[in-house]
C-alpha cells in the first residue's frame, strides 16, 4: 500500500519536483490557494444542491437550480483533481470553464433582475462577480502554458 501512496504522491502538486524551480514564487498559488478555492467550490456546489438559492428560487424552477448546483459541484471536483494532479491540467481547465460559465450566468441573472428593479441588492449582483477573477486568471495562465508548449514542440 505504501508504494502505491508514494506513487500517487509523486503525481501531486505537493511533491517537491511538481513545480519547476522557475515557478518557485507561484508555488503557494498552485499548492495552497487553488486547491482551497476548488475545495470550497465543491462545498458551495453541494450547498447549492442541498439548499438552493432563495434569490434564484424566485426566478427559476427549483429543478434548474438543482441541476446547475450539481453541474457546478462536478465541475469544481474536476477542477480540484486537475489542480492536485498537474498531469491532469486539462481536467482543471474543463472544470474551471464550466464553473466560470455557471457563475457568470448566475451573475448575469442577478444583474438583469437588479436592473429591472426585481432585486434590490446591486451589492449581491456585484459580489457574484468576485469568484470569477481567480478562475479567469488560472485559465489565462494555463492558456499561456499551452501556447508555450506548442511553441517548444514546433521548435524541436
Beta strands, then each sheet from edge to edge (+ up, - down):
end
